Amino acid sequence: MEDKENRSSDKLTAFKKMLTRDVHWKLLSLAAAIFTWVIVMNTINPTEIKSFNTTLAFENMNYLTDRGYVVSNLEQFDNFGVVIKVEATRPALDELSRESNRTGIKAKVDLSKVELSSDETFPKSVPIVITPMLPSNMYGYNYEISSYYPNMCEIEIDRAKSKTVNVELKSVGSPAVGYTAGKPTSSVTRAKITGAENRVSQVEKAVAIIDISAQKSDMSSNCSLMAYDGEDNILNGFVIEPASVPVSINIRRNTTVSIDPPETTGALPAHLQLGTVEYSPNSIRVTTAEESAPKSIALPPVDISSITETTSYVVDISDILKNAGLEPADNSQSSISVTVNVSVKDSRKYDIPASLVSLRGLGQGLSAELPESITADIGGAEIDVASLAPFVDLTGLGEGEHEVPLVLNIPPNASLKEEVRIKVNITRESTEEEDEASEQPNEAEENIEEDTEE
């Protein structure tokens, strides 16, 4: 045990002697190594210069607008490019070239540096310095801006005027195949437009556009506002508050649901029998926010106890669709036409004298001749023929033979088996002058008769 401790002590003593022996030579060696590393690094990995393109950004715009001024030629700088040359090692430049870092390369104009006085003449051109900026998160590398161009720009300052306009929302692109987009919505409905006095009157609305290309689900996005005139042309060079608005839009899946035939409740009167129940359309296109949707929906039942003849009606299925989590797709209708066909199974024939039939709408100077006997096939309780109050409508009919329907007042407890149509002959009545003329003999005829007698 003591031997081990002695050996450890000897090793420690020897290590200390090695560190303290020839200290000057060791320091000289370290300095030489550092010098060699610097030479190698500058030889193997020298600095390079790379150009980066960026656009111009205006800072502190509110400095001008708060004082009643605005940059009236902002639209001239929409595609204004600034080239910034950066000097650094190749690894540093490669890192700066990454997409996430390139966005941090900026060229800025600080509008708070503009000095104006109210007694100046406007609009006024003002030269202003452009300041290049590099990303602030590149701590592991050293960069130097060797040059940039242009280093100045000329802006035009004018007195500002503001107006408030409606915010209009639009969507561009199409959702994924099989999906339908609703209308975009936003909590912001008005925006303040500030611009040069002579231009702000052109602005009619502020428009936010949301891109819904290939979307399959509801989406929300913060969309920039743009100024538009009344003919849907974009107007640049304005300050818009807010600059962007939250926009949401519903994306729903398209599908088709079948319409199940309605059930019938109650009973028809004894003299009637139920035929078919027809409805149209038999299916409709709908949208749903769910992954699965019902394959069919049922129409409300039909109470046939009060039906006395073939009856048609329309069913609004909006609530039915809503309760099933569905909405009509595109221009699909949300109403269904239903026809309940019934027929008379037990009936008797009633003879209706022509004298009971009233003539309605007969033109002046016309007379109508009806069939002597008219038969109507009516089912249900026995009825008095006179109570049928029959009439024909001859409105607009002229001379000649016409076939018209006979209108009957059928009581609730009876049904007409089939429509009664009769032939009516309309003639023109002769006037008294015409009758007298026809009674007086013709003068030529009288002369012929006299000659014959002689």
KEPAKOL-827993 format. One record per residue (C-alpha): residue number from 0; y, z, x. Coordinates in nm, 3 decimals, decimal comma, m for minus. Example, Ala and Ser with C-alpha at 12.3 -4.5 7.8 and 13.67 -1.06 7.14 Angstrom:
// KEPAKOL-827993
[rec 0 [m0,450 0,780 1,230]]
[rec 1 [m0,106 0,714 1,367]]
END
This chain:
// KEPAKOL-827993
[rec 0 [0,000 0,000 0,000]]
[rec 1 [0,236 0,090 0,282]]
[rec 2 [0,144 m0,234 0,460]]
[rec 3 [0,257 m0,437 0,157]]
[rec 4 [0,588 m0,257 0,140]]
[rec 5 [0,643 m0,308 0,514]]
[rec 6 [0,571 m0,682 0,482]]
[rec 7 [0,820 m0,719 0,190]]
[rec 8 [1,087 m0,533 0,388]]
[rec 9 [1,032 m0,759 0,688]]
[rec 10 [1,071 m1,074 0,475]]
[rec 11 [1,397 m0,948 0,322]]
[rec 12 [1,533 m0,865 0,666]]
[rec 13 [1,444 m1,210 0,796]]
[rec 14 [1,615 m1,381 0,495]]
[rec 15 [1,935 m1,182 0,555]]
[rec 16 [1,934 m1,280 0,924]]
[rec 17 [1,894 m1,648 0,825]]
[rec 18 [2,193 m1,634 0,591]]
[rec 19 [2,420 m1,459 0,842]]
[rec 20 [2,317 m1,666 1,143]]
[rec 21 [2,525 m1,977 1,228]]
[rec 22 [2,764 m1,935 0,925]]
[rec 23 [3,014 m2,183 1,064]]
[rec 24 [2,754 m2,455 1,091]]
[rec 25 [2,642 m2,393 0,736]]
[rec 26 [2,997 m2,420 0,596]]
[rec 27 [3,052 m2,737 0,791]]
[rec 28 [2,735 m2,885 0,645]]
[rec 29 [2,844 m2,798 0,289]]
[rec 30 [3,184 m2,965 0,341]]
[rec 31 [3,016 m3,274 0,478]]
[rec 32 [2,784 m3,290 0,176]]
[rec 33 [3,076 m3,267 m0,065]]
[rec 34 [3,267 m3,536 0,126]]
[rec 35 [2,962 m3,759 0,124]]
[rec 36 [2,918 m3,708 m0,255]]
[rec 37 [3,282 m3,808 m0,319]]
[rec 38 [3,242 m4,121 m0,102]]
[rec 39 [2,920 m4,215 m0,280]]
[rec 40 [3,059 m4,157 m0,628]]
[rec 41 [3,365 m4,370 m0,558]]
[rec 42 [3,151 m4,640 m0,406]]
[rec 43 [2,867 m4,641 m0,660]]
[rec 44 [3,063 m4,546 m0,976]]
[rec 45 [3,423 m4,664 m0,931]]
[rec 46 [3,683 m4,664 m1,209]]
[rec 47 [3,733 m4,971 m1,426]]
[rec 48 [3,994 m5,088 m1,677]]
[rec 49 [3,895 m5,188 m2,029]]
[rec 50 [4,113 m5,314 m2,314]]
[rec 51 [4,090 m5,170 m2,665]]
[rec 52 [4,253 m5,323 m2,973]]
[rec 53 [4,396 m5,104 m3,246]]
[rec 54 [4,642 m5,123 m3,535]]
[rec 55 [4,973 m4,950 m3,582]]
[rec 56 [4,997 m4,627 m3,781]]
[rec 57 [5,321 m4,477 m3,912]]
[rec 58 [5,357 m4,100 m3,896]]
[rec 59 [5,596 m3,868 m4,083]]
[rec 60 [5,681 m4,123 m4,351]]
[rec 61 [5,805 m3,837 m4,570]]
[rec 62 [6,077 m3,770 m4,311]]
[rec 63 [6,247 m4,087 m4,437]]
[rec 64 [6,153 m4,071 m4,805]]
[rec 65 [6,276 m3,712 m4,835]]
[rec 66 [6,614 m3,837 m4,715]]
[rec 67 [6,622 m4,133 m4,951]]
[rec 68 [6,514 m4,406 m4,709]]
[rec 69 [6,206 m4,622 m4,664]]
[rec 70 [6,060 m4,871 m4,416]]
[rec 71 [6,111 m5,193 m4,612]]
[rec 72 [5,908 m5,423 m4,385]]
[rec 73 [5,584 m5,221 m4,374]]
[rec 74 [5,379 m5,524 m4,483]]
[rec 75 [5,469 m5,698 m4,155]]
[rec 76 [5,263 m5,438 m3,971]]
[rec 77 [4,943 m5,471 m4,178]]
[rec 78 [4,783 m5,684 m3,904]]
[rec 79 [5,006 m5,571 m3,620]]
[rec 80 [4,781 m5,530 m3,316]]
[rec 81 [4,832 m5,312 m3,011]]
[rec 82 [4,625 m5,357 m2,694]]
[rec 83 [4,564 m5,035 m2,497]]
[rec 84 [4,418 m5,060 m2,145]]
[rec 85 [4,222 m4,753 m2,038]]
[rec 86 [4,112 m4,673 m1,682]]
[rec 87 [3,798 m4,463 m1,632]]
[rec 88 [3,448 m4,475 m1,490]]
[rec 89 [3,198 m4,705 m1,656]]
[rec 90 [3,003 m4,418 m1,826]]
[rec 91 [3,333 m4,285 m1,959]]
[rec 92 [3,438 m4,625 m2,091]]
[rec 93 [3,093 m4,675 m2,248]]
[rec 94 [3,132 m4,342 m2,426]]
[rec 95 [3,482 m4,435 m2,543]]
[rec 96 [3,344 m4,766 m2,677]]
[rec 97 [3,113 m4,590 m2,922]]
[rec 98 [3,206 m4,659 m3,286]]
[rec 99 [3,267 m4,290 m3,356]]
[rec 100 [3,509 m4,266 m3,064]]
[rec 101 [3,685 m4,602 m3,098]]
[rec 102 [3,839 m4,486 m3,426]]
[rec 103 [4,024 m4,220 m3,227]]
[rec 104 [4,211 m4,484 m3,026]]
[rec 105 [4,544 m4,518 m3,206]]
[rec 106 [4,892 m4,656 m3,166]]
[rec 107 [5,147 m4,447 m3,355]]
[rec 108 [5,510 m4,471 m3,458]]
[rec 109 [5,677 m4,137 m3,528]]
[rec 110 [5,936 m4,197 m3,799]]
[rec 111 [6,083 m3,851 m3,751]]
[rec 112 [6,248 m3,994 m3,437]]
[rec 113 [6,463 m4,230 m3,646]]
[rec 114 [6,827 m4,122 m3,665]]
[rec 115 [7,035 m4,244 m3,959]]
[rec 116 [7,367 m4,165 m4,119]]
[rec 117 [7,467 m4,230 m4,480]]
[rec 118 [7,771 m4,436 m4,385]]
[rec 119 [7,559 m4,708 m4,220]]
[rec 120 [7,500 m5,049 m4,372]]
[rec 121 [7,151 m5,108 m4,511]]
[rec 122 [6,906 m5,261 m4,468]]
[rec 123 [6,918 m5,177 m4,097]]
[rec 124 [6,687 m5,286 m3,812]]
[rec 125 [6,579 m5,001 m3,585]]
[rec 126 [6,379 m5,039 m3,258]]
[rec 127 [6,125 m4,762 m3,216]]
[rec 128 [5,877 m4,663 m2,944]]
[rec 129 [5,500 m4,705 m2,995]]
[rec 130 [5,289 m4,417 m2,860]]
[rec 131 [4,923 m4,477 m2,763]]
[rec 132 [4,669 m4,203 m2,833]]
[rec 133 [4,310 m4,148 m2,715]]
[rec 134 [4,043 m3,933 m2,883]]
[rec 135 [4,090 m3,563 m2,823]]
[rec 136 [3,717 m3,483 m2,813]]
[rec 137 [3,633 m3,664 m2,488]]
[rec 138 [3,630 m3,351 m2,272]]
[rec 139 [3,351 m3,456 m2,038]]
[rec 140 [3,540 m3,753 m1,896]]
[rec 141 [3,873 m3,835 m1,741]]
[rec 142 [4,078 m4,119 m1,888]]
[rec 143 [4,409 m4,274 m1,799]]
[rec 144 [4,609 m4,522 m2,008]]
[rec 145 [4,703 m4,782 m1,749]]
[rec 146 [4,918 m4,987 m1,986]]
[rec 147 [4,962 m5,097 m2,346]]
[rec 148 [5,138 m5,379 m2,527]]
[rec 149 [5,361 m5,401 m2,719]]
[rec 150 [5,525 m5,068 m2,644]]
[rec 151 [5,802 m5,104 m2,903]]
[rec 152 [5,847 m5,251 m3,250]]
[rec 153 [6,137 m5,314 m3,481]]
[rec 154 [6,134 m5,160 m3,826]]
[rec 155 [6,373 m5,222 m4,114]]
[rec 156 [6,518 m4,920 m4,292]]
[rec 157 [6,657 m4,947 m4,643]]
[rec 158 [6,765 m4,711 m4,915]]
[rec 159 [6,469 m4,601 m5,124]]
[rec 160 [6,409 m4,605 m5,497]]
[rec 161 [6,112 m4,463 m5,687]]
[rec 162 [5,940 m4,534 m6,017]]
[rec 163 [5,632 m4,393 m6,187]]
[rec 164 [5,363 m4,637 m6,304]]
[rec 165 [5,021 m4,619 m6,468]]
[rec 166 [4,708 m4,602 m6,254]]
[rec 167 [4,456 m4,876 m6,336]]
[rec 168 [4,091 m4,851 m6,226]]
[rec 169 [3,872 m5,148 m6,136]]
[rec 170 [3,519 m5,191 m6,007]]
[rec 171 [3,401 m5,464 m5,773]]
[rec 172 [3,050 m5,578 m5,691]]
[rec 173 [2,745 m5,542 m5,912]]
[rec 174 [2,501 m5,254 m5,939]]
[rec 175 [2,138 m5,301 m5,838]]
[rec 176 [1,933 m5,547 m6,042]]
[rec 177 [1,829 m5,387 m6,370]]
[rec 178 [2,128 m5,151 m6,382]]
[rec 179 [2,457 m5,151 m6,571]]
[rec 180 [2,789 m4,994 m6,475]]
[rec 181 [3,017 m4,817 m6,719]]
[rec 182 [3,394 m4,801 m6,696]]
[rec 183 [3,550 m4,619 m6,398]]
[rec 184 [3,737 m4,297 m6,477]]
[rec 185 [3,981 m4,074 m6,290]]
[rec 186 [4,169 m3,753 m6,350]]
[rec 187 [4,485 m3,919 m6,211]]
[rec 188 [4,661 m4,154 m6,452]]
[rec 189 [5,010 m4,193 m6,301]]
[rec 190 [5,145 m4,264 m5,952]]
[rec 191 [5,488 m4,257 m5,790]]
[rec 192 [5,592 m4,578 m5,612]]
[rec 193 [5,871 m4,560 m5,352]]
[rec 194 [6,017 m4,868 m5,187]]
[rec 195 [6,330 m5,064 m5,113]]
[rec 196 [6,580 m5,072 m5,400]]
[rec 197 [6,559 m5,448 m5,443]]
[rec 198 [6,176 m5,458 m5,456]]
[rec 199 [6,053 m5,153 m5,640]]
[rec 200 [6,130 m5,310 m5,979]]
[rec 201 [5,853 m5,568 m5,913]]
[rec 202 [5,583 m5,301 m5,926]]
[rec 203 [5,407 m5,273 m6,264]]
[rec 204 [5,102 m5,062 m6,183]]
[rec 205 [4,899 m4,889 m5,914]]
[rec 206 [4,536 m4,999 m5,887]]
[rec 207 [4,236 m4,815 m5,742]]
[rec 208 [3,922 m5,020 m5,675]]
[rec 209 [3,571 m4,875 m5,646]]
[rec 210 [3,286 m5,077 m5,494]]
[rec 211 [2,961 m5,038 m5,690]]
[rec 212 [2,753 m5,297 m5,504]]
[rec 213 [2,375 m5,228 m5,525]]
[rec 214 [2,429 m4,883 m5,679]]
[rec 215 [2,147 m4,724 m5,884]]
[rec 216 [2,306 m4,391 m5,979]]
[rec 217 [2,639 m4,240 m6,080]]
[rec 218 [2,892 m4,244 m5,799]]
[rec 219 [3,227 m4,093 m5,709]]
[rec 220 [3,469 m4,201 m5,439]]
[rec 221 [3,822 m4,132 m5,322]]
[rec 222 [3,987 m4,474 m5,362]]
[rec 223 [4,318 m4,589 m5,213]]
[rec 224 [4,595 m4,697 m5,448]]
[rec 225 [4,766 m5,034 m5,413]]
[rec 226 [5,085 m5,153 m5,583]]
[rec 227 [5,054 m5,458 m5,812]]
[rec 228 [5,301 m5,671 m6,002]]
[rec 229 [5,256 m5,784 m6,364]]
[rec 230 [5,053 m6,090 m6,258]]
[rec 231 [4,793 m5,890 m6,063]]
[rec 232 [4,937 m5,974 m5,721]]
[rec 233 [4,921 m5,707 m5,450]]
[rec 234 [5,261 m5,583 m5,332]]
[rec 235 [5,272 m5,432 m4,983]]
[rec 236 [5,534 m5,219 m4,816]]
[rec 237 [5,546 m4,930 m5,066]]
[rec 238 [5,480 m4,561 m5,034]]
[rec 239 [5,242 m4,447 m5,310]]
[rec 240 [5,193 m4,085 m5,413]]
[rec 241 [4,916 m3,994 m5,429]]
[rec 242 [4,787 m4,239 m5,168]]
[rec 243 [4,436 m4,220 m5,317]]
[rec 244 [4,267 m4,095 m5,634]]
[rec 245 [3,917 m3,968 m5,719]]
[rec 246 [3,723 m4,234 m5,913]]
[rec 247 [3,388 m4,187 m6,088]]
[rec 248 [3,163 m4,439 m6,258]]
[rec 249 [2,833 m4,413 m6,446]]
[rec 250 [2,544 m4,635 m6,337]]
[rec 251 [2,262 m4,661 m6,591]]
[rec 252 [1,924 m4,832 m6,594]]
[rec 253 [1,866 m5,123 m6,833]]
[rec 254 [1,565 m5,127 m7,063]]
[rec 255 [1,451 m5,254 m7,402]]
[rec 256 [1,340 m5,034 m7,692]]
[rec 257 [1,152 m5,149 m8,000]]
[rec 258 [1,261 m5,058 m8,351]]
[rec 259 [0,986 m4,900 m8,561]]
[rec 260 [0,985 m4,998 m8,931]]
[rec 261 [1,126 m4,735 m9,166]]
[rec 262 [0,892 m4,532 m9,380]]
[rec 263 [0,939 m4,527 m9,759]]
[rec 264 [0,970 m4,216 m9,971]]
[rec 265 [0,966 m4,173 m10,348]]
[rec 266 [0,825 m4,422 m10,599]]
[rec 267 [0,951 m4,738 m10,764]]
[rec 268 [0,985 m4,763 m11,143]]
[rec 269 [0,654 m4,850 m11,309]]
[rec 270 [0,748 m5,212 m11,377]]
[rec 271 [0,823 m5,286 m11,009]]
[rec 272 [0,607 m5,331 m10,705]]
[rec 273 [0,706 m5,295 m10,339]]
[rec 274 [0,695 m5,600 m10,118]]
[rec 275 [0,783 m5,614 m9,748]]
[rec 276 [1,045 m5,408 m9,567]]
[rec 277 [1,218 m5,641 m9,326]]
[rec 278 [1,466 m5,546 m9,053]]
[rec 279 [1,654 m5,718 m8,774]]
[rec 280 [1,673 m5,702 m8,479]]
[rec 281 [1,326 m5,569 m8,397]]
[rec 282 [1,435 m5,452 m8,049]]
[rec 283 [1,761 m5,396 m7,863]]
[rec 284 [1,878 m5,375 m7,502]]
[rec 285 [1,988 m5,026 m7,400]]
[rec 286 [2,084 m4,829 m7,090]]
[rec 287 [1,969 m4,485 m6,981]]
[rec 288 [2,050 m4,238 m6,706]]
[rec 289 [1,689 m4,120 m6,701]]
[rec 290 [1,403 m4,263 m6,497]]
[rec 291 [1,191 m4,287 m6,812]]
[rec 292 [1,305 m4,379 m7,163]]
[rec 293 [1,137 m4,393 m7,506]]
[rec 294 [0,969 m4,725 m7,574]]
[rec 295 [1,076 m4,725 m7,939]]
[rec 296 [1,299 m4,553 m8,191]]
[rec 297 [1,237 m4,503 m8,564]]
[rec 298 [1,475 m4,596 m8,843]]
[rec 299 [1,556 m4,339 m9,111]]
[rec 300 [1,312 m4,342 m9,411]]
[rec 301 [1,405 m4,541 m9,722]]
[rec 302 [1,411 m4,367 m10,062]]
[rec 303 [1,285 m4,636 m10,300]]
[rec 304 [1,301 m4,422 m10,613]]
[rec 305 [1,652 m4,551 m10,691]]
[rec 306 [1,583 m4,917 m10,609]]
[rec 307 [1,565 m5,157 m10,906]]
[rec 308 [1,582 m5,487 m10,719]]
[rec 309 [1,556 m5,635 m10,371]]
[rec 310 [1,811 m5,440 m10,169]]
[rec 311 [1,972 m5,497 m9,828]]
[rec 312 [2,170 m5,245 m9,625]]
[rec 313 [2,280 m5,173 m9,266]]
[rec 314 [2,175 m4,871 m9,058]]
[rec 315 [2,405 m4,746 m8,780]]
[rec 316 [2,171 m4,624 m8,504]]
[rec 317 [2,442 m4,492 m8,267]]
[rec 318 [2,342 m4,129 m8,321]]
[rec 319 [1,972 m4,212 m8,297]]
[rec 320 [2,029 m4,377 m7,959]]
[rec 321 [2,251 m4,094 m7,838]]
[rec 322 [1,990 m3,830 m7,929]]
[rec 323 [1,733 m4,030 m7,729]]
[rec 324 [1,966 m4,046 m7,426]]
[rec 325 [2,033 m4,417 m7,476]]
[rec 326 [2,338 m4,639 m7,511]]
[rec 327 [2,364 m5,003 m7,623]]
[rec 328 [2,369 m5,235 m7,320]]
[rec 329 [2,653 m5,482 m7,274]]
[rec 330 [2,732 m5,635 m7,614]]
[rec 331 [2,410 m5,524 m7,783]]
[rec 332 [2,463 m5,414 m8,139]]
[rec 333 [2,405 m5,060 m8,257]]
[rec 334 [2,330 m5,149 m8,619]]
[rec 335 [2,011 m5,272 m8,787]]
[rec 336 [1,998 m5,483 m9,104]]
[rec 337 [1,723 m5,371 m9,346]]
[rec 338 [1,598 m5,552 m9,656]]
[rec 339 [1,359 m5,386 m9,905]]
[rec 340 [1,187 m5,657 m10,108]]
[rec 341 [1,065 m5,562 m10,457]]
[rec 342 [0,931 m5,772 m10,742]]
[rec 343 [0,871 m5,723 m11,115]]
[rec 344 [0,504 m5,686 m11,201]]
[rec 345 [0,531 m5,615 m11,580]]
[rec 346 [0,790 m5,808 m11,783]]
[rec 347 [0,861 m5,976 m12,112]]
[rec 348 [1,062 m6,284 m12,202]]
[rec 349 [1,386 m6,251 m12,396]]
[rec 350 [1,544 m6,548 m12,579]]
[rec 351 [1,921 m6,549 m12,545]]
[rec 352 [2,114 m6,762 m12,797]]
[rec 353 [2,387 m6,983 m12,651]]
[rec 354 [2,630 m6,824 m12,896]]
[rec 355 [2,604 m6,495 m12,703]]
[rec 356 [2,700 m6,652 m12,372]]
[rec 357 [3,067 m6,617 m12,274]]
[rec 358 [3,241 m6,892 m12,079]]
[rec 359 [3,464 m6,769 m11,797]]
[rec 360 [3,697 m6,974 m11,583]]
[rec 361 [3,670 m7,292 m11,793]]
[rec 362 [3,960 m7,525 m11,716]]
[rec 363 [4,227 m7,608 m11,976]]
[rec 364 [4,141 m7,904 m12,195]]
[rec 365 [3,771 m7,877 m12,114]]
[rec 366 [3,477 m7,777 m12,327]]
[rec 367 [3,127 m7,674 m12,222]]
[rec 368 [2,793 m7,735 m12,389]]
[rec 369 [2,511 m7,487 m12,320]]
[rec 370 [2,138 m7,510 m12,388]]
[rec 371 [2,051 m7,393 m12,738]]
[rec 372 [1,797 m7,141 m12,607]]
[rec 373 [1,794 m6,952 m12,279]]
[rec 374 [1,501 m6,740 m12,160]]
[rec 375 [1,527 m6,440 m11,929]]
[rec 376 [1,217 m6,265 m11,787]]
[rec 377 [1,298 m5,891 m11,771]]
[rec 378 [1,075 m5,597 m11,683]]
[rec 379 [1,112 m5,233 m11,776]]
[rec 380 [1,214 m5,064 m12,100]]
[rec 381 [1,274 m5,281 m12,406]]
[rec 382 [1,636 m5,385 m12,437]]
[rec 383 [1,869 m5,535 m12,698]]
[rec 384 [1,961 m5,893 m12,607]]
[rec 385 [2,322 m5,842 m12,714]]
[rec 386 [2,355 m5,557 m12,459]]
[rec 387 [2,292 m5,805 m12,180]]
[rec 388 [2,647 m5,943 m12,233]]
[rec 389 [2,556 m6,277 m12,075]]
[rec 390 [2,823 m6,505 m11,927]]
[rec 391 [2,863 m6,801 m11,694]]
[rec 392 [3,144 m6,849 m11,443]]
[rec 393 [3,279 m7,206 m11,462]]
[rec 394 [3,579 m7,155 m11,235]]
[rec 395 [3,671 m7,474 m11,051]]
[rec 396 [3,415 m7,693 m11,228]]
[rec 397 [3,524 m8,026 m11,375]]
[rec 398 [3,371 m8,278 m11,610]]
[rec 399 [3,000 m8,343 m11,574]]
[rec 400 [2,672 m8,155 m11,570]]
[rec 401 [2,645 m7,842 m11,356]]
[rec 402 [2,371 m7,586 m11,290]]
[rec 403 [2,510 m7,234 m11,283]]
[rec 404 [2,359 m6,882 m11,276]]
[rec 405 [2,356 m6,679 m11,595]]
[rec 406 [2,502 m6,336 m11,529]]
[rec 407 [2,332 m6,053 m11,720]]
[rec 408 [2,415 m5,688 m11,756]]
[rec 409 [2,072 m5,544 m11,673]]
[rec 410 [2,040 m5,172 m11,758]]
[rec 411 [1,928 m4,929 m11,485]]
[rec 412 [1,580 m4,888 m11,635]]
[rec 413 [1,511 m5,263 m11,630]]
[rec 414 [1,491 m5,544 m11,373]]
[rec 415 [1,536 m5,919 m11,390]]
[rec 416 [1,222 m6,087 m11,260]]
[rec 417 [1,405 m6,391 m11,129]]
[rec 418 [1,751 m6,538 m11,149]]
[rec 419 [1,825 m6,742 m11,463]]
[rec 420 [2,002 m7,073 m11,401]]
[rec 421 [2,116 m7,302 m11,682]]
[rec 422 [2,261 m7,652 m11,709]]
[rec 423 [2,611 m7,677 m11,851]]
[rec 424 [2,769 m8,006 m11,960]]
[rec 425 [3,151 m8,000 m11,930]]
[rec 426 [3,357 m8,256 m12,118]]
[rec 427 [3,727 m8,309 m12,178]]
[rec 428 [3,857 m8,228 m12,528]]
[rec 429 [4,055 m8,506 m12,710]]
[rec 430 [4,414 m8,432 m12,825]]
[rec 431 [4,556 m8,490 m13,178]]
[rec 432 [4,748 m8,799 m13,060]]
[rec 433 [4,426 m8,942 m12,920]]
[rec 434 [4,248 m8,873 m13,251]]
[rec 435 [4,526 m9,043 m13,456]]
[rec 436 [4,530 m9,341 m13,224]]
[rec 437 [4,158 m9,381 m13,264]]
[rec 438 [4,190 m9,366 m13,647]]
[rec 439 [4,466 m9,640 m13,671]]
[rec 440 [4,323 m9,998 m13,674]]
[rec 441 [4,423 m10,228 m13,394]]
[rec 442 [4,701 m10,476 m13,498]]
[rec 443 [4,516 m10,771 m13,346]]
[rec 444 [4,203 m10,675 m13,534]]
[rec 445 [4,401 m10,662 m13,863]]
[rec 446 [4,539 m11,014 m13,802]]
[rec 447 [4,190 m11,145 m13,741]]
[rec 448 [4,070 m10,988 m14,065]]
[rec 449 [4,359 m11,147 m14,261]]
[rec 450 [4,290 m11,491 m14,115]]
[rec 451 [3,930 m11,457 m14,207]]
[rec 452 [4,015 m11,373 m14,569]]
[rec 453 [4,243 m11,676 m14,599]]
END
